[in-house]
Amino acid sequence: MDPNDEVAWFGLGKAYMEDANFAEAITALESCIRVKPTYSAAYLALAQSLQKSGRIERCREVCQQGIAISTQNGDAMVTKNLELLTQSLG
């Protein structure tokens, strides 16, 4: 796998999420964001994985970062989902 391929990292992260392997999903999705910091959907997937693994404060941080990025990108659905996830954290 090309380490600079954000789509591959994202796909790997989503595959790990489907297997409920959230630790590996987090690693892959963080790599995706390192390669392409404007990849809105990666922030949502990372936040979801962090929530599932009980890392609530980090989840909250990623949600805020993702909301800023997705708003800049015009990704309204990602923004809305990140806002809903943030609200669900209490």
Biopython code that builds the backbone (N, CA, C, O; Angstrom):
import numpy as np
from Bio.PDB.StructureBuilder import StructureBuilder

atoms = [
    (1, "MET", "N", (0.839, -1.184, 0.000)),
    (1, "MET", "CA", (0.000, 0.000, 0.000)),
    (1, "MET", "C", (0.886, 1.250, 0.000)),
    (1, "MET", "O", (1.884, 1.321, 0.717)),
    (2, "ASP", "N", (0.505, 2.213, -0.805)),
    (2, "ASP", "CA", (1.223, 3.490, -0.858)),
    (2, "ASP", "C", (0.925, 4.270, 0.424)),
    (2, "ASP", "O", (-0.235, 4.587, 0.684)),
    (3, "PRO", "N", (1.937, 4.586, 1.229)),
    (3, "PRO", "CA", (1.699, 5.279, 2.497)),
    (3, "PRO", "C", (1.167, 6.698, 2.325)),
    (3, "PRO", "O", (0.737, 7.316, 3.298)),
    (4, "ASN", "N", (1.190, 7.223, 1.100)),
    (4, "ASN", "CA", (0.670, 8.559, 0.836)),
    (4, "ASN", "C", (-0.689, 8.534, 0.146)),
    (4, "ASN", "O", (-1.128, 9.544, -0.404)),
    (5, "ASP", "N", (-1.349, 7.390, 0.174)),
    (5, "ASP", "CA", (-2.657, 7.229, -0.467)),
    (5, "ASP", "C", (-3.752, 7.359, 0.589)),
    (5, "ASP", "O", (-4.067, 6.404, 1.299)),
    (6, "GLU", "N", (-4.326, 8.565, 0.679)),
    (6, "GLU", "CA", (-5.341, 8.808, 1.710)),
    (6, "GLU", "C", (-6.584, 7.944, 1.522)),
    (6, "GLU", "O", (-7.226, 7.563, 2.501)),
    (7, "VAL", "N", (-6.926, 7.634, 0.283)),
    (7, "VAL", "CA", (-8.105, 6.801, 0.030)),
    (7, "VAL", "C", (-7.877, 5.383, 0.560)),
    (7, "VAL", "O", (-8.787, 4.774, 1.123)),
    (8, "ALA", "N", (-6.676, 4.869, 0.380)),
    (8, "ALA", "CA", (-6.356, 3.535, 0.901)),
    (8, "ALA", "C", (-6.414, 3.525, 2.427)),
    (8, "ALA", "O", (-6.961, 2.595, 3.021)),
    (9, "TRP", "N", (-5.852, 4.556, 3.064)),
    (9, "TRP", "CA", (-5.904, 4.633, 4.533)),
    (9, "TRP", "C", (-7.350, 4.709, 5.018)),
    (9, "TRP", "O", (-7.721, 4.062, 5.997)),
    (10, "PHE", "N", (-8.166, 5.510, 4.319)),
    (10, "PHE", "CA", (-9.568, 5.648, 4.704)),
    (10, "PHE", "C", (-10.293, 4.307, 4.566)),
    (10, "PHE", "O", (-11.023, 3.891, 5.466)),
    (11, "GLY", "N", (-10.085, 3.645, 3.443)),
    (11, "GLY", "CA", (-10.720, 2.344, 3.221)),
    (11, "GLY", "C", (-10.300, 1.317, 4.260)),
    (11, "GLY", "O", (-11.119, 0.530, 4.733)),
    (12, "LEU", "N", (-9.027, 1.330, 4.610)),
    (12, "LEU", "CA", (-8.528, 0.415, 5.634)),
    (12, "LEU", "C", (-9.178, 0.724, 6.980)),
    (12, "LEU", "O", (-9.600, -0.181, 7.700)),
    (13, "GLY", "N", (-9.253, 2.003, 7.308)),
    (13, "GLY", "CA", (-9.890, 2.408, 8.562)),
    (13, "GLY", "C", (-11.343, 1.971, 8.630)),
    (13, "GLY", "O", (-11.798, 1.467, 9.656)),
    (14, "LYS", "N", (-12.075, 2.165, 7.533)),
    (14, "LYS", "CA", (-13.486, 1.756, 7.497)),
    (14, "LYS", "C", (-13.618, 0.234, 7.613)),
    (14, "LYS", "O", (-14.537, -0.260, 8.267)),
    (15, "ALA", "N", (-12.713, -0.502, 6.988)),
    (15, "ALA", "CA", (-12.748, -1.966, 7.089)),
    (15, "ALA", "C", (-12.522, -2.405, 8.533)),
    (15, "ALA", "O", (-13.208, -3.299, 9.028)),
    (16, "TYR", "N", (-11.558, -1.774, 9.206)),
    (16, "TYR", "CA", (-11.338, -2.090, 10.618)),
    (16, "TYR", "C", (-12.564, -1.739, 11.454)),
    (16, "TYR", "O", (-12.908, -2.466, 12.386)),
    (17, "MET", "N", (-13.221, -0.633, 11.129)),
    (17, "MET", "CA", (-14.436, -0.259, 11.865)),
    (17, "MET", "C", (-15.511, -1.334, 11.715)),
    (17, "MET", "O", (-16.179, -1.691, 12.685)),
    (18, "GLU", "N", (-15.673, -1.844, 10.499)),
    (18, "GLU", "CA", (-16.675, -2.883, 10.251)),
    (18, "GLU", "C", (-16.390, -4.140, 11.062)),
    (18, "GLU", "O", (-17.310, -4.869, 11.433)),
    (19, "ASP", "N", (-15.113, -4.390, 11.336)),
    (19, "ASP", "CA", (-14.714, -5.542, 12.151)),
    (19, "ASP", "C", (-14.678, -5.216, 13.639)),
    (19, "ASP", "O", (-14.282, -6.048, 14.455)),
    (20, "ALA", "N", (-15.095, -3.992, 13.987)),
    (20, "ALA", "CA", (-15.071, -3.507, 15.377)),
    (20, "ALA", "C", (-13.663, -3.517, 15.963)),
    (20, "ALA", "O", (-13.482, -3.680, 17.169)),
    (21, "ASN", "N", (-12.673, -3.341, 15.099)),
    (21, "ASN", "CA", (-11.278, -3.239, 15.531)),
    (21, "ASN", "C", (-10.935, -1.745, 15.554)),
    (21, "ASN", "O", (-10.260, -1.230, 14.663)),
    (22, "PHE", "N", (-11.420, -1.070, 16.596)),
    (22, "PHE", "CA", (-11.352, 0.386, 16.624)),
    (22, "PHE", "C", (-9.940, 0.919, 16.843)),
    (22, "PHE", "O", (-9.623, 2.011, 16.373)),
    (23, "ALA", "N", (-9.091, 0.181, 17.540)),
    (23, "ALA", "CA", (-7.712, 0.634, 17.734)),
    (23, "ALA", "C", (-6.994, 0.739, 16.387)),
    (23, "ALA", "O", (-6.319, 1.732, 16.117)),
    (24, "GLU", "N", (-7.137, -0.279, 15.551)),
    (24, "GLU", "CA", (-6.506, -0.250, 14.228)),
    (24, "GLU", "C", (-7.184, 0.773, 13.325)),
    (24, "GLU", "O", (-6.524, 1.422, 12.514)),
    (25, "ALA", "N", (-8.504, 0.918, 13.462)),
    (25, "ALA", "CA", (-9.226, 1.924, 12.677)),
    (25, "ALA", "C", (-8.695, 3.316, 12.990)),
    (25, "ALA", "O", (-8.473, 4.120, 12.085)),
    (26, "ILE", "N", (-8.493, 3.595, 14.270)),
    (26, "ILE", "CA", (-7.978, 4.904, 14.690)),
    (26, "ILE", "C", (-6.612, 5.160, 14.060)),
    (26, "ILE", "O", (-6.360, 6.246, 13.539)),
    (27, "THR", "N", (-5.742, 4.172, 14.105)),
    (27, "THR", "CA", (-4.405, 4.321, 13.523)),
    (27, "THR", "C", (-4.488, 4.619, 12.027)),
    (27, "THR", "O", (-3.817, 5.526, 11.536)),
    (28, "ALA", "N", (-5.302, 3.863, 11.310)),
    (28, "ALA", "CA", (-5.425, 4.053, 9.861)),
    (28, "ALA", "C", (-6.042, 5.410, 9.530)),
    (28, "ALA", "O", (-5.588, 6.091, 8.611)),
    (29, "LEU", "N", (-7.065, 5.799, 10.268)),
    (29, "LEU", "CA", (-7.738, 7.067, 9.980)),
    (29, "LEU", "C", (-6.870, 8.265, 10.345)),
    (29, "LEU", "O", (-6.915, 9.294, 9.671)),
    (30, "GLU", "N", (-6.086, 8.138, 11.400)),
    (30, "GLU", "CA", (-5.126, 9.206, 11.721)),
    (30, "GLU", "C", (-4.082, 9.326, 10.613)),
    (30, "GLU", "O", (-3.647, 10.432, 10.292)),
    (31, "SER", "N", (-3.682, 8.210, 10.032)),
    (31, "SER", "CA", (-2.745, 8.242, 8.904)),
    (31, "SER", "C", (-3.385, 8.919, 7.699)),
    (31, "SER", "O", (-2.733, 9.693, 7.000)),
    (32, "CYS", "N", (-4.644, 8.632, 7.459)),
    (32, "CYS", "CA", (-5.377, 9.267, 6.366)),
    (32, "CYS", "C", (-5.358, 10.785, 6.525)),
    (32, "CYS", "O", (-5.095, 11.513, 5.567)),
    (33, "ILE", "N", (-5.635, 11.251, 7.728)),
    (33, "ILE", "CA", (-5.684, 12.692, 7.990)),
    (33, "ILE", "C", (-4.287, 13.312, 7.904)),
    (33, "ILE", "O", (-4.144, 14.453, 7.467)),
    (34, "ARG", "N", (-3.271, 12.576, 8.313)),
    (34, "ARG", "CA", (-1.895, 13.085, 8.164)),
    (34, "ARG", "C", (-1.557, 13.303, 6.687)),
    (34, "ARG", "O", (-0.930, 14.298, 6.324)),
    (35, "VAL", "N", (-1.980, 12.362, 5.844)),
    (35, "VAL", "CA", (-1.704, 12.458, 4.413)),
    (35, "VAL", "C", (-2.538, 13.574, 3.778)),
    (35, "VAL", "O", (-2.031, 14.342, 2.960)),
    (36, "LYS", "N", (-3.816, 13.663, 4.155)),
    (36, "LYS", "CA", (-4.704, 14.687, 3.585)),
    (36, "LYS", "C", (-5.541, 15.297, 4.706)),
    (36, "LYS", "O", (-6.619, 14.792, 5.021)),
    (37, "PRO", "N", (-5.053, 16.377, 5.308)),
    (37, "PRO", "CA", (-5.729, 16.991, 6.457)),
    (37, "PRO", "C", (-7.122, 17.557, 6.158)),
    (37, "PRO", "O", (-7.845, 17.929, 7.082)),
    (38, "THR", "N", (-7.500, 17.625, 4.890)),
    (38, "THR", "CA", (-8.818, 18.162, 4.532)),
    (38, "THR", "C", (-9.834, 17.065, 4.191)),
    (38, "THR", "O", (-10.890, 17.367, 3.635)),
    (39, "TYR", "N", (-9.544, 15.825, 4.504)),
    (39, "TYR", "CA", (-10.417, 14.684, 4.180)),
    (39, "TYR", "C", (-11.537, 14.617, 5.221)),
    (39, "TYR", "O", (-11.407, 13.947, 6.246)),
    (40, "SER", "N", (-12.638, 15.318, 4.944)),
    (40, "SER", "CA", (-13.732, 15.475, 5.910)),
    (40, "SER", "C", (-14.254, 14.157, 6.473)),
    (40, "SER", "O", (-14.404, 14.011, 7.686)),
    (41, "ALA", "N", (-14.527, 13.210, 5.598)),
    (41, "ALA", "CA", (-15.123, 11.947, 6.036)),
    (41, "ALA", "C", (-14.216, 11.189, 6.997)),
    (41, "ALA", "O", (-14.698, 10.425, 7.833)),
    (42, "ALA", "N", (-12.919, 11.391, 6.885)),
    (42, "ALA", "CA", (-11.983, 10.712, 7.785)),
    (42, "ALA", "C", (-12.142, 11.209, 9.218)),
    (42, "ALA", "O", (-11.980, 10.440, 10.165)),
    (43, "TYR", "N", (-12.459, 12.489, 9.377)),
    (43, "TYR", "CA", (-12.680, 13.023, 10.724)),
    (43, "TYR", "C", (-13.906, 12.376, 11.359)),
    (43, "TYR", "O", (-13.891, 12.035, 12.541)),
    (44, "LEU", "N", (-14.963, 12.210, 10.574)),
    (44, "LEU", "CA", (-16.172, 11.575, 11.096)),
    (44, "LEU", "C", (-15.888, 10.128, 11.490)),
    (44, "LEU", "O", (-16.260, 9.702, 12.584)),
    (45, "ALA", "N", (-15.245, 9.381, 10.624)),
    (45, "ALA", "CA", (-14.939, 7.981, 10.927)),
    (45, "ALA", "C", (-14.008, 7.872, 12.132)),
    (45, "ALA", "O", (-14.178, 6.992, 12.975)),
    (46, "LEU", "N", (-13.024, 8.767, 12.211)),
    (46, "LEU", "CA", (-12.108, 8.761, 13.353)),
    (46, "LEU", "C", (-12.863, 9.077, 14.638)),
    (46, "LEU", "O", (-12.664, 8.411, 15.654)),
    (47, "ALA", "N", (-13.718, 10.077, 14.600)),
    (47, "ALA", "CA", (-14.496, 10.432, 15.794)),
    (47, "ALA", "C", (-15.379, 9.267, 16.232)),
    (47, "ALA", "O", (-15.477, 8.978, 17.425)),
    (48, "GLN", "N", (-16.015, 8.602, 15.285)),
    (48, "GLN", "CA", (-16.859, 7.448, 15.615)),
    (48, "GLN", "C", (-16.031, 6.333, 16.248)),
    (48, "GLN", "O", (-16.468, 5.706, 17.213)),
    (49, "SER", "N", (-14.853, 6.088, 15.717)),
    (49, "SER", "CA", (-13.981, 5.046, 16.268)),
    (49, "SER", "C", (-13.508, 5.408, 17.666)),
    (49, "SER", "O", (-13.445, 4.554, 18.550)),
    (50, "LEU", "N", (-13.177, 6.671, 17.861)),
    (50, "LEU", "CA", (-12.760, 7.128, 19.190)),
    (50, "LEU", "C", (-13.895, 6.973, 20.196)),
    (50, "LEU", "O", (-13.676, 6.547, 21.330)),
    (51, "GLN", "N", (-15.106, 7.322, 19.777)),
    (51, "GLN", "CA", (-16.264, 7.165, 20.665)),
    (51, "GLN", "C", (-16.441, 5.695, 21.045)),
    (51, "GLN", "O", (-16.624, 5.366, 22.218)),
    (52, "LYS", "N", (-16.387, 4.826, 20.056)),
    (52, "LYS", "CA", (-16.582, 3.388, 20.309)),
    (52, "LYS", "C", (-15.497, 2.810, 21.211)),
    (52, "LYS", "O", (-15.730, 1.831, 21.919)),
    (53, "SER", "N", (-14.313, 3.415, 21.184)),
    (53, "SER", "CA", (-13.225, 2.911, 22.026)),
    (53, "SER", "C", (-13.162, 3.628, 23.374)),
    (53, "SER", "O", (-12.243, 3.402, 24.161)),
    (54, "GLY", "N", (-14.142, 4.493, 23.634)),
    (54, "GLY", "CA", (-14.228, 5.144, 24.941)),
    (54, "GLY", "C", (-13.321, 6.349, 25.119)),
    (54, "GLY", "O", (-13.163, 6.844, 26.235)),
    (55, "ARG", "N", (-12.730, 6.820, 24.050)),
    (55, "ARG", "CA", (-11.827, 7.982, 24.123)),
    (55, "ARG", "C", (-12.628, 9.252, 23.838)),
    (55, "ARG", "O", (-12.482, 9.876, 22.787)),
    (56, "ILE", "N", (-13.472, 9.617, 24.792)),
    (56, "ILE", "CA", (-14.477, 10.654, 24.593)),
    (56, "ILE", "C", (-13.862, 12.043, 24.410)),
    (56, "ILE", "O", (-14.290, 12.785, 23.526)),
    (57, "GLU", "N", (-12.888, 12.406, 25.210)),
    (57, "GLU", "CA", (-12.298, 13.744, 25.073)),
    (57, "GLU", "C", (-11.613, 13.908, 23.722)),
    (57, "GLU", "O", (-11.751, 14.946, 23.075)),
    (58, "ARG", "N", (-10.877, 12.888, 23.297)),
    (58, "ARG", "CA", (-10.233, 12.948, 21.975)),
    (58, "ARG", "C", (-11.297, 12.973, 20.882)),
    (58, "ARG", "O", (-11.130, 13.654, 19.870)),
    (59, "CYS", "N", (-12.374, 12.245, 21.074)),
    (59, "CYS", "CA", (-13.489, 12.253, 20.127)),
    (59, "CYS", "C", (-14.036, 13.670, 19.983)),
    (59, "CYS", "O", (-14.272, 14.142, 18.871)),
    (60, "ARG", "N", (-14.231, 14.332, 21.097)),
    (60, "ARG", "CA", (-14.746, 15.702, 21.095)),
    (60, "ARG", "C", (-13.802, 16.633, 20.303)),
    (60, "ARG", "O", (-14.259, 17.460, 19.514)),
    (61, "GLU", "N", (-12.502, 16.488, 20.521)),
    (61, "GLU", "CA", (-11.505, 17.305, 19.806)),
    (61, "GLU", "C", (-11.577, 17.061, 18.297)),
    (61, "GLU", "O", (-11.569, 18.002, 17.505)),
    (62, "VAL", "N", (-11.646, 15.794, 17.918)),
    (62, "VAL", "CA", (-11.688, 15.443, 16.497)),
    (62, "VAL", "C", (-12.984, 15.950, 15.868)),
    (62, "VAL", "O", (-12.982, 16.395, 14.721)),
    (63, "CYS", "N", (-14.082, 15.886, 16.605)),
    (63, "CYS", "CA", (-15.350, 16.423, 16.095)),
    (63, "CYS", "C", (-15.204, 17.908, 15.780)),
    (63, "CYS", "O", (-15.623, 18.361, 14.715)),
    (64, "GLN", "N", (-14.616, 18.661, 16.693)),
    (64, "GLN", "CA", (-14.455, 20.101, 16.472)),
    (64, "GLN", "C", (-13.542, 20.376, 15.276)),
    (64, "GLN", "O", (-13.835, 21.246, 14.456)),
    (65, "GLN", "N", (-12.452, 19.645, 15.178)),
    (65, "GLN", "CA", (-11.558, 19.807, 14.023)),
    (65, "GLN", "C", (-12.296, 19.454, 12.734)),
    (65, "GLN", "O", (-12.197, 20.165, 11.734)),
    (66, "GLY", "N", (-13.029, 18.357, 12.774)),
    (66, "GLY", "CA", (-13.758, 17.899, 11.594)),
    (66, "GLY", "C", (-14.858, 18.851, 11.171)),
    (66, "GLY", "O", (-15.094, 19.040, 9.977)),
    (67, "ILE", "N", (-15.536, 19.453, 12.140)),
    (67, "ILE", "CA", (-16.581, 20.430, 11.813)),
    (67, "ILE", "C", (-15.960, 21.617, 11.077)),
    (67, "ILE", "O", (-16.517, 22.096, 10.089)),
    (68, "ALA", "N", (-14.821, 22.085, 11.551)),
    (68, "ALA", "CA", (-14.146, 23.207, 10.886)),
    (68, "ALA", "C", (-13.750, 22.835, 9.454)),
    (68, "ALA", "O", (-13.978, 23.607, 8.523)),
    (69, "ILE", "N", (-13.161, 21.658, 9.286)),
    (69, "ILE", "CA", (-12.709, 21.219, 7.959)),
    (69, "ILE", "C", (-13.896, 20.977, 7.034)),
    (69, "ILE", "O", (-13.896, 21.440, 5.894)),
    (70, "SER", "N", (-14.899, 20.261, 7.511)),
    (70, "SER", "CA", (-16.036, 19.931, 6.643)),
    (70, "SER", "C", (-16.836, 21.178, 6.274)),
    (70, "SER", "O", (-17.394, 21.251, 5.179)),
    (71, "THR", "N", (-16.896, 22.155, 7.174)),
    (71, "THR", "CA", (-17.569, 23.415, 6.857)),
    (71, "THR", "C", (-16.809, 24.143, 5.749)),
    (71, "THR", "O", (-17.414, 24.648, 4.804)),
    (72, "GLN", "N", (-15.486, 24.194, 5.871)),
    (72, "GLN", "CA", (-14.654, 24.815, 4.822)),
    (72, "GLN", "C", (-14.839, 24.111, 3.486)),
    (72, "GLN", "O", (-14.865, 24.753, 2.436)),
    (73, "ASN", "N", (-14.967, 22.793, 3.531)),
    (73, "ASN", "CA", (-15.099, 21.995, 2.307)),
    (73, "ASN", "C", (-16.512, 22.010, 1.736)),
    (73, "ASN", "O", (-16.726, 21.574, 0.605)),
    (74, "GLY", "N", (-17.479, 22.508, 2.505)),
    (74, "GLY", "CA", (-18.867, 22.482, 2.062)),
    (74, "GLY", "C", (-19.501, 21.107, 2.173)),
    (74, "GLY", "O", (-20.477, 20.814, 1.482)),
    (75, "ASP", "N", (-18.953, 20.257, 3.040)),
    (75, "ASP", "CA", (-19.481, 18.900, 3.241)),
    (75, "ASP", "C", (-20.550, 18.927, 4.336)),
    (75, "ASP", "O", (-20.299, 18.539, 5.477)),
    (76, "ALA", "N", (-21.743, 19.394, 3.968)),
    (76, "ALA", "CA", (-22.803, 19.629, 4.951)),
    (76, "ALA", "C", (-23.203, 18.362, 5.703)),
    (76, "ALA", "O", (-23.470, 18.426, 6.903)),
    (77, "MET", "N", (-23.251, 17.226, 5.036)),
    (77, "MET", "CA", (-23.667, 15.985, 5.694)),
    (77, "MET", "C", (-22.645, 15.564, 6.753)),
    (77, "MET", "O", (-23.024, 15.129, 7.841)),
    (78, "VAL", "N", (-21.373, 15.690, 6.444)),
    (78, "VAL", "CA", (-20.334, 15.357, 7.420)),
    (78, "VAL", "C", (-20.417, 16.316, 8.601)),
    (78, "VAL", "O", (-20.328, 15.897, 9.755)),
    (79, "THR", "N", (-20.589, 17.606, 8.308)),
    (79, "THR", "CA", (-20.713, 18.596, 9.380)),
    (79, "THR", "C", (-21.870, 18.235, 10.296)),
    (79, "THR", "O", (-21.721, 18.232, 11.518)),
    (80, "LYS", "N", (-23.024, 17.931, 9.710)),
    (80, "LYS", "CA", (-24.214, 17.596, 10.508)),
    (80, "LYS", "C", (-23.969, 16.353, 11.355)),
    (80, "LYS", "O", (-24.324, 16.328, 12.534)),
    (81, "ASN", "N", (-23.368, 15.325, 10.768)),
    (81, "ASN", "CA", (-23.107, 14.092, 11.517)),
    (81, "ASN", "C", (-22.111, 14.318, 12.650)),
    (81, "ASN", "O", (-22.252, 13.730, 13.722)),
    (82, "LEU", "N", (-21.114, 15.158, 12.426)),
    (82, "LEU", "CA", (-20.160, 15.478, 13.492)),
    (82, "LEU", "C", (-20.835, 16.285, 14.600)),
    (82, "LEU", "O", (-20.546, 16.082, 15.779)),
    (83, "GLU", "N", (-21.728, 17.194, 14.229)),
    (83, "GLU", "CA", (-22.468, 17.960, 15.235)),
    (83, "GLU", "C", (-23.356, 17.035, 16.070)),
    (83, "GLU", "O", (-23.423, 17.169, 17.292)),
    (84, "LEU", "N", (-24.032, 16.102, 15.408)),
    (84, "LEU", "CA", (-24.883, 15.144, 16.128)),
    (84, "LEU", "C", (-24.054, 14.260, 17.052)),
    (84, "LEU", "O", (-24.466, 13.977, 18.178)),
    (85, "LEU", "N", (-22.908, 13.830, 16.588)),
    (85, "LEU", "CA", (-22.031, 13.008, 17.418)),
    (85, "LEU", "C", (-21.566, 13.801, 18.632)),
    (85, "LEU", "O", (-21.548, 13.279, 19.747)),
    (86, "THR", "N", (-21.192, 15.056, 18.422)),
    (86, "THR", "CA", (-20.768, 15.913, 19.535)),
    (86, "THR", "C", (-21.879, 16.038, 20.569)),
    (86, "THR", "O", (-21.629, 15.924, 21.769)),
    (87, "GLN", "N", (-23.106, 16.271, 20.108)),
    (87, "GLN", "CA", (-24.250, 16.397, 21.022)),
    (87, "GLN", "C", (-24.483, 15.109, 21.802)),
    (87, "GLN", "O", (-24.854, 15.148, 22.976)),
    (88, "SER", "N", (-24.270, 13.982, 21.161)),
    (88, "SER", "CA", (-24.517, 12.696, 21.825)),
    (88, "SER", "C", (-23.506, 12.412, 22.931)),
    (88, "SER", "O", (-23.738, 11.561, 23.789)),
    (89, "LEU", "N", (-22.384, 13.130, 22.905)),
    (89, "LEU", "CA", (-21.351, 12.915, 23.923)),
    (89, "LEU", "C", (-21.729, 13.545, 25.259)),
    (89, "LEU", "O", (-21.134, 13.235, 26.291)),
    (90, "GLY", "N", (-22.726, 14.434, 25.231)),
    (90, "GLY", "CA", (-23.192, 15.072, 26.464)),
    (90, "GLY", "C", (-22.426, 16.284, 26.869)),
    (90, "GLY", "O", (-22.735, 16.897, 27.891)),
]
sb = StructureBuilder()
sb.init_structure("model")
sb.init_model(0)
sb.init_chain("A")
sb.init_seg("    ")
for serial, (resi, resn, name, xyz) in enumerate(atoms, 1):
    if name == "N":
        sb.init_residue(resn, " ", resi, " ")
    sb.init_atom(name, np.array(xyz, "f"), 0.0, 1.0, " ", f" {name:<3s}", serial, name[0])
structure = sb.get_structure()
